[in-house]
Amino acid sequence: MPSLLCCGPKLAACGIVLSIWGIVMLVLLGVFFNVHSAILLDDVPYDVADIEKDQLGPVHAACEQVSYNSITITTTATLSLSPLRVPPH
């Protein structure tokens, strides 16, 4: 049977660190989307003319999309953590 070891300890450690960092970033991004963080306001497409005319339909649609993204990112972070719960044999 061929060996399944294809990387050394340094590459394995790098992969573990990147995986943990990815999970932390997903959790933080999910929290920021959930609380409608002000830093994400720059990504909402709106014009000053729309605000002056009180036509905020696109802004409200973007806020609904942010709420949906929060649920999706939180689910992804949870699914990323689930393999870590499996006890080793």
C-alpha positions as CSV (number, residue, x, y, z in Angstrom):
1,M,0.0,0.0,0.0
2,P,1.5,3.4,-1.0
3,S,2.1,6.0,1.7
4,L,-0.4,8.9,1.8
5,L,2.1,11.2,3.4
6,C,2.6,13.9,0.7
7,C,3.9,16.8,2.7
8,G,6.4,17.4,5.5
9,P,5.8,18.8,9.0
10,K,6.4,22.4,8.0
11,L,3.8,22.3,5.2
12,A,1.4,20.5,7.5
13,A,1.8,23.1,10.2
14,C,1.3,25.9,7.7
15,G,-1.9,24.2,6.5
16,I,-3.2,24.0,10.1
17,V,-2.4,27.6,10.8
18,L,-4.2,28.7,7.6
19,S,-7.2,26.6,8.3
20,I,-7.5,28.0,11.8
21,W,-7.1,31.5,10.5
22,G,-9.8,30.9,7.9
23,I,-12.2,29.7,10.5
24,V,-11.5,32.7,12.7
25,M,-12.0,35.1,9.8
26,L,-15.4,33.4,8.9
27,V,-16.6,33.8,12.5
28,L,-15.5,37.5,12.6
29,L,-17.1,38.2,9.2
30,G,-20.3,36.5,10.3
31,V,-20.4,38.7,13.4
32,F,-19.7,41.9,11.5
33,F,-22.5,41.1,9.0
34,N,-24.9,40.2,11.8
35,V,-24.5,43.5,13.6
36,H,-24.5,45.5,10.4
37,S,-21.1,46.9,11.1
38,A,-20.3,50.4,9.8
39,I,-17.2,49.2,8.1
40,L,-19.3,47.3,5.7
41,L,-21.3,50.4,4.7
42,D,-18.7,51.3,2.1
43,D,-19.7,48.2,0.1
44,V,-23.4,49.2,-0.1
45,P,-24.1,50.7,-3.5
46,Y,-26.0,53.9,-3.1
47,D,-25.9,57.4,-4.6
48,V,-26.2,60.7,-2.7
49,A,-29.0,61.6,-5.1
50,D,-31.0,58.6,-4.0
51,I,-30.7,59.7,-0.4
52,E,-31.8,63.2,-1.2
53,K,-34.8,61.9,-3.1
54,D,-35.6,59.5,-0.2
55,Q,-35.4,56.5,-2.6
56,L,-33.6,54.0,-0.4
57,G,-34.9,50.8,-2.0
58,P,-31.5,49.7,-3.1
59,V,-30.1,50.3,0.3
60,H,-32.8,48.3,2.0
61,A,-32.3,45.5,-0.5
62,A,-28.5,45.5,0.3
63,C,-29.3,45.3,4.0
64,E,-31.5,42.2,3.4
65,Q,-28.6,40.7,1.4
66,V,-26.2,41.4,4.3
67,S,-28.5,39.6,6.7
68,Y,-28.6,36.6,4.3
69,N,-24.8,36.7,4.0
70,S,-24.5,36.7,7.8
71,I,-26.5,33.4,8.0
72,T,-24.5,31.9,5.2
73,I,-21.1,32.8,6.6
74,T,-22.1,31.6,10.1
75,T,-23.3,28.3,8.7
76,T,-20.0,27.9,6.8
77,A,-18.0,28.6,9.9
78,T,-20.0,26.1,11.9
79,L,-19.5,23.5,9.1
80,S,-15.8,24.2,9.1
81,L,-15.6,23.6,12.8
82,S,-17.5,20.3,12.7
83,P,-14.6,18.1,11.6
84,L,-12.7,19.3,14.6
85,R,-15.3,17.8,16.9
86,V,-14.8,14.3,15.6
87,P,-12.8,12.4,18.2
88,P,-9.7,10.6,16.9
89,H,-9.7,6.8,17.1
